[in-house]
Structures are given as structure tokens and as C-alpha cells.
């Protein structure tokens, strides 16, 4: 039997052998996905929640979560919120919970937004819906319950049936370490794209690349101060905003 002392010593040895984080260069794909903001599926999820669960919740007052997200992050209007989402690449830190659900964080610190979660949890969310809980943006891979504030919808990111070629070798589209960017489309265009995925006619924009930690840290170094100013302003807005 391995003793606790020996286990700790072995772990310490492994830790000391690791290269400095700054020196890491990782395989990291660039994935660009369409997004329709404030779409009808997101609004339907809010409508059902208000009708059956908690009509007095501050995040569902206007039939969607958009106005609440704008207020909570101290932004001027929905357009400003959409620009924050569109203006950075989102790092997939890990994949978990539902099959293929990516947990995304902004690589540009000026785009660090946040939101409290539903209380209690929502009973329905459409597949492909994009939401935020805490500092994390997530894409719901399947129809499910959920608690993140919803702000849009994208194309399928999970398909265990492999109906599209992108899922033939792996049912999960987005891997840990991938970088995701969104580009805005109308809801009608998104519905067309989702149908083309099921028909294996849609062309996913996925490009192999590398992610050098040192290069990234050098790029964001000049952004630290403006990001801190934005963080302070957003924290003040949060203190003024009711929590669900």
C-alpha cells in the first residue's frame, strides 16, 4: 500500500517537473459560430419560466434576459452587450455536465461579463441556446433544464448520431482548449444553418492552430488597466441590480 507521505512526495516531484505555464504552447482550434441574439427559443424559455415558476423574478421582467444582462453589467443597451460577446475569442476551459457543453471564458479581459443564475432553475432550454452564469458563457448541446441567463442561439455543437461530417469521429464539436468566436446572424439565417447541419450541408468554420501562453500574456498586458476600470464599473452596476 502506498503511504500518504509517499503519495505527496510523488505528486510534489511531478509538480516540480512541470514546465512554467508561460512556456506552454497548446493545440487550439479556432471555431467561428453564428449567433442570433434574443432569439425566439430563448424568449420561449423565459416565457415558460415566468408562466410556471417565478413571474416576479427580476431577470424575466421584459420577456427575455437581455435587459437584465445589460443592467447587471452596467452597459448602455443590448447592442453594447452583443458587441462585448462578439468582440473577443472565448476559451473553452473544459467540457462537462450535459454531453458536450463547453464552458467559455473571454480571452480579452475587457470583455469579462458576468451574471447570477436563475433561482430556482429553469425547466426547459432549447438545444443550441447560449447563456451566461457567473463569468462563464455556455452553449446548451441538448434540450435540457438550465440556470444560465440566455442571450442567443447557435448551431448544433453535439450530435451523437453523426448526421453531419463534423461529428463522425467525435460527437462533441468543441474541445477543451478550443477558441470560439461568434458572428451575428438573423434568426432566420440561424434556423437555415441549423437545418443545413442536420442535412450535412452546413460548413463549420474550424481551423487548426496553436495557442502560445507567452504570446497571449504579452498581448493582454496593455489591456490590464482598462480591463480593471471596466471591472470596477461593472461591479458597481451589479451592486445596484436585484439578484434573482
C-alpha positions as CSV (number, residue, x, y, z in Angstrom):
1,X,0.0,0.0,0.0
2,X,1.2,3.5,-0.9
3,X,1.6,5.7,2.2
4,X,0.3,9.2,2.3
5,X,3.8,10.6,2.6
6,X,5.0,8.7,-0.5
7,X,2.0,9.9,-2.5
8,X,2.5,13.5,-1.5
9,X,6.2,13.2,-2.4
10,X,5.4,11.7,-5.8
11,X,2.9,14.5,-6.5
12,X,5.5,17.1,-5.4
13,X,8.0,15.5,-7.8
14,X,5.5,15.7,-10.7
15,X,4.6,19.3,-9.9
16,X,8.3,20.4,-9.8
17,X,8.9,18.7,-13.2
18,X,6.2,20.7,-15.0
19,X,7.3,23.4,-17.3
20,X,6.4,27.0,-16.4
21,X,2.9,27.9,-17.6
22,X,4.2,30.8,-19.6
23,X,6.2,28.4,-21.8
24,X,3.2,26.3,-22.8
25,X,2.2,26.0,-26.4
26,X,-1.1,24.1,-26.9
27,X,-3.0,22.7,-29.8
28,X,-6.0,25.1,-30.1
29,X,-8.5,25.3,-32.9
30,X,-10.3,28.5,-33.9
31,X,-14.0,27.9,-34.3
32,X,-16.4,30.5,-35.6
33,X,-20.1,30.0,-34.9
34,X,-23.2,32.1,-35.9
35,X,-25.3,33.5,-33.2
36,X,-28.8,35.0,-33.3
37,X,-29.3,37.3,-30.3
38,X,-32.5,37.5,-28.3
39,X,-34.0,34.7,-30.4
40,X,-37.5,33.2,-30.1
41,X,-36.3,29.9,-28.4
42,X,-34.6,31.9,-25.7
43,X,-37.7,34.0,-25.2
44,X,-39.8,30.9,-25.1
45,X,-37.7,29.5,-22.3
46,X,-38.2,32.8,-20.4
47,X,-41.9,32.8,-21.1
48,X,-42.4,29.3,-19.7
49,X,-40.3,30.1,-16.6
50,X,-42.4,33.3,-15.9
51,X,-45.6,31.4,-16.5
52,X,-44.9,28.3,-14.5
53,X,-42.1,29.0,-12.0
54,X,-41.4,32.6,-10.9
55,X,-43.1,35.5,-12.7
56,X,-41.7,38.1,-10.2
57,X,-38.0,37.2,-11.0
58,X,-36.1,40.4,-11.9
59,X,-34.4,38.7,-14.9
60,X,-37.6,37.9,-16.7
61,X,-39.5,41.1,-16.5
62,X,-39.3,42.0,-20.1
63,X,-39.8,38.6,-21.7
64,X,-36.1,37.9,-22.2
65,X,-32.9,38.0,-20.2
66,X,-31.2,40.7,-22.4
67,X,-32.3,43.8,-20.5
68,X,-31.3,42.2,-17.2
69,X,-27.8,41.3,-18.6
70,X,-27.4,44.9,-19.8
71,X,-28.3,46.3,-16.4
72,X,-26.3,43.8,-14.4
73,X,-23.1,44.6,-16.4
74,X,-23.6,48.4,-16.5
75,X,-23.9,48.6,-20.2
76,X,-25.8,51.2,-22.2
77,X,-28.1,49.0,-24.3
78,X,-28.5,45.5,-25.8
79,X,-26.2,46.4,-28.7
80,X,-23.4,47.1,-26.3
81,X,-23.9,43.7,-24.7
82,X,-23.9,42.0,-28.1
83,X,-20.6,43.8,-29.0
84,X,-19.0,42.5,-25.9
85,X,-19.9,38.9,-26.8
86,X,-18.8,39.4,-30.4
87,X,-15.6,41.3,-29.7
88,X,-13.4,38.5,-28.2
89,X,-12.4,34.9,-28.6
90,X,-13.9,32.6,-25.9
91,X,-11.6,30.0,-24.5
92,X,-13.1,26.6,-23.8
93,X,-11.7,25.8,-20.4
94,X,-13.5,22.5,-20.1
95,X,-16.4,20.4,-21.3
96,X,-18.8,18.8,-18.9
97,X,-22.3,18.4,-17.4
98,X,-24.5,17.7,-20.3
99,X,-22.8,15.9,-23.2
100,X,-20.6,18.4,-25.0
101,X,-21.4,21.5,-23.0
102,X,-18.4,24.0,-23.4
103,X,-17.6,26.4,-20.6
104,X,-16.2,29.5,-22.3
105,X,-14.2,32.4,-20.9
106,X,-13.1,35.6,-22.7
107,X,-9.5,35.9,-23.7
108,X,-9.8,39.7,-23.9
109,X,-10.1,40.8,-20.2
110,X,-12.1,43.9,-21.2
111,X,-15.0,41.5,-22.3
112,X,-15.3,39.9,-18.9
113,X,-19.0,40.0,-18.1
114,X,-21.0,38.0,-15.5
115,X,-24.5,37.2,-14.3
116,X,-26.2,35.4,-11.5
117,X,-28.1,32.2,-12.3
118,X,-31.8,31.6,-12.3
119,X,-33.3,30.9,-8.9
120,X,-34.8,28.3,-9.0
121,X,-33.6,26.5,-12.1
122,X,-35.4,26.8,-15.4
123,X,-37.2,23.7,-16.5
124,X,-36.6,24.0,-20.3
125,X,-33.9,25.3,-22.6
126,X,-33.6,24.7,-26.3
127,X,-30.6,22.9,-27.8
128,X,-28.1,25.4,-29.1
129,X,-29.0,28.2,-26.7
130,X,-26.2,30.4,-25.5
131,X,-26.2,31.7,-21.9
132,X,-24.0,33.0,-19.1
133,X,-23.7,32.1,-15.4
134,X,-21.1,33.7,-13.3
135,X,-18.2,34.6,-15.6
136,X,-18.8,31.6,-17.9
137,X,-20.6,31.5,-21.2
138,X,-22.0,28.1,-22.2
139,X,-23.8,26.5,-25.2
140,X,-26.5,24.1,-24.3
141,X,-25.8,21.0,-26.5
142,X,-29.2,19.4,-25.9
143,X,-32.7,20.4,-24.8
144,X,-32.5,20.5,-21.0
145,X,-33.1,22.3,-17.7
146,X,-30.8,25.2,-17.0
147,X,-30.0,28.2,-14.9
148,X,-27.8,30.4,-17.0
149,X,-29.2,33.8,-18.3
150,X,-30.0,33.3,-22.0
151,X,-29.0,35.7,-24.7
152,X,-28.9,33.9,-28.1
153,X,-28.7,30.6,-30.0
154,X,-26.2,29.0,-32.3
155,X,-25.8,25.9,-34.5
156,X,-25.6,22.3,-33.0
157,X,-22.4,21.6,-31.0
158,X,-23.3,18.0,-30.2
159,X,-24.6,15.1,-32.3
160,X,-24.2,11.5,-31.1
161,X,-25.8,10.3,-34.3
162,X,-23.1,11.8,-36.5
163,X,-25.6,13.2,-39.0
164,X,-23.0,15.9,-40.0
165,X,-19.5,15.0,-41.1
166,X,-18.1,17.3,-38.3
167,X,-19.4,14.8,-35.7
168,X,-18.5,11.5,-37.4
169,X,-15.3,10.9,-35.3
170,X,-16.4,12.8,-32.2
171,X,-20.0,13.8,-31.1
172,X,-18.6,16.8,-29.4
173,X,-17.8,19.8,-31.6
174,X,-15.9,22.0,-29.2
175,X,-12.9,20.5,-27.3
176,X,-11.1,21.9,-24.3
177,X,-8.5,24.5,-25.4
178,X,-10.5,25.5,-28.5
179,X,-11.2,29.2,-29.1
180,X,-14.7,30.2,-30.1
181,X,-15.8,33.4,-31.9
182,X,-19.3,34.3,-32.6
183,X,-20.6,36.2,-35.6
184,X,-24.1,37.7,-35.7
185,X,-26.8,36.4,-38.0
186,X,-30.6,36.9,-38.1
187,X,-32.7,34.2,-36.5
188,X,-34.0,33.1,-39.9
189,X,-30.4,32.6,-41.1
190,X,-29.7,30.7,-38.0
191,X,-32.7,28.4,-38.5
192,X,-31.5,27.8,-42.1
193,X,-28.0,27.0,-40.8
194,X,-29.4,24.6,-38.2
195,X,-31.4,22.8,-40.8
196,X,-28.3,22.5,-43.1
197,X,-26.4,20.9,-40.2
198,X,-29.0,18.2,-40.0
199,X,-28.8,17.7,-43.8
200,X,-25.0,17.6,-43.7
201,X,-24.8,20.7,-46.0
202,X,-23.5,23.3,-43.4
203,X,-19.9,24.2,-43.5
204,X,-18.5,24.6,-39.9
205,X,-15.6,27.1,-39.8
206,X,-12.9,25.2,-37.8
207,X,-9.2,26.0,-38.2
208,X,-6.3,24.2,-36.6
209,X,-4.0,26.5,-34.8
210,X,-1.7,26.8,-31.7
211,X,-2.0,28.8,-28.6
212,X,1.2,30.2,-27.1
213,X,0.6,31.3,-23.5
214,X,3.6,33.7,-23.6
215,X,2.2,35.4,-26.7
216,X,-1.2,35.7,-25.2
217,X,0.1,37.2,-21.9
218,X,2.1,39.8,-23.9
219,X,-0.9,40.7,-25.9
220,X,-3.2,41.3,-23.0
221,X,-0.6,43.1,-20.8
222,X,-1.6,46.6,-22.1
223,X,-5.3,45.7,-21.5
224,X,-5.0,45.1,-17.8
225,X,-5.6,48.7,-16.7
226,X,-8.6,49.4,-18.9
227,X,-10.0,46.0,-18.0
228,X,-9.7,46.8,-14.3
229,X,-11.6,50.1,-14.9
230,X,-14.4,48.2,-16.6
231,X,-14.4,45.6,-13.9
232,X,-14.9,48.3,-11.3
233,X,-17.7,50.0,-13.2
234,X,-19.5,46.6,-13.8
235,X,-19.1,45.7,-10.1
236,X,-20.8,48.9,-9.2
237,X,-23.7,48.1,-11.6
238,X,-24.1,44.7,-10.0
239,X,-24.4,46.1,-6.6
240,X,-27.4,48.2,-7.8
241,X,-29.1,45.3,-9.6
242,X,-31.5,42.9,-8.0
243,X,-30.4,39.3,-7.9
244,X,-32.9,36.5,-8.9
